[in-house]
Amino acid sequence: MTKNDMFLSVLKDKITLLSTQCAPFANTKLHAPCFDAQLFHYQGVLLNGYQPYLLELDDNFQKLTQLIAKDNHNDHLEQIVFLSTLIVNQLNALQREIATHTLRSTEQIAHNHATLHEQYARNLGYLNRLEALKYQLQQTPLANAVEHRKQLSTLESRIARCQYALSQIDQKIEQTTAIS
């Protein structure tokens, strides 16, 4: 077995291992590209986990294998070195990404949790202001009964929507608390 064959065998084994490590994330939707465009060309929304990155890595490996298999592979030494370096960098980047995926997921849940609390506080502030306006409106003398009832009705519907929004946010907070 030549050095080239051993090198390709080691790379193939690492790619196979990486594919099995990526399998649990096959149905994970990644909303943003995970890597620099210099490292991986795919920059779209990932609907099936890291699969596009694995396909690109495997494609690069196939190109490298073809270049090394050529009789005059010394003529393509620059391409071989470039592809070898790229593949090793892609392997390392994907391994780091998978290793930190769980950590980032936990951080994202914590961030969403904090954002939900901020939304809850903001809506609670709206509710308090609306109720204060309602109280103030109820305390003012009736100049125009029809207009007064209309304003009161509008405030009550806004209060109801605000209370509904608060209950929805509260449910989301409970769900994220149960997940984490």
Residue pairs with C-beta under 8 A, 6 or more apart in sequence:
1 9
4 68
4 73
7 84
8 64
8 65
8 68
11 61
11 64
11 87
11 88
11 91
12 61
14 91
15 54
15 57
15 58
15 61
15 91
18 54
18 57
18 91
18 94
18 95
18 98
19 54
21 95
21 98
22 49
22 50
22 51
22 54
22 94
22 98
25 49
25 50
25 98
25 101
26 48
26 49
26 51
27 48
27 49
28 46
28 48
28 49
29 45
29 46
29 47
30 45
30 46
30 49
30 50
31 45
31 46
32 45
33 40
33 42
33 43
33 44
33 46
34 40
34 46
34 50
34 53
34 97
35 53
35 93
35 97
37 43
39 86
39 89
39 90
39 93
40 52
40 53
40 56
40 90
40 93
41 56
42 52
42 53
42 56
44 52
46 52
50 94
50 97
50 98
53 90
53 94
54 94
56 90
57 87
57 90
57 91
57 94
60 83
60 86
60 87
60 90
61 87
63 83
64 80
64 83
64 84
64 87
67 73
67 76
67 79
67 80
67 83
68 80
70 76
73 80
106 180
109 176
109 179
109 180
110 180
112 176
113 173
113 176
113 177
113 180
116 169
116 172
116 173
116 176
117 173
119 169
120 166
120 169
120 170
120 173
123 162
123 165
123 166
123 169
124 166
126 162
127 159
127 162
127 163
127 166
130 155
130 158
130 159
130 162
131 159
133 155
134 152
134 155
134 156
134 159
137 148
137 151
137 152
137 155
138 152
140 148
142 148
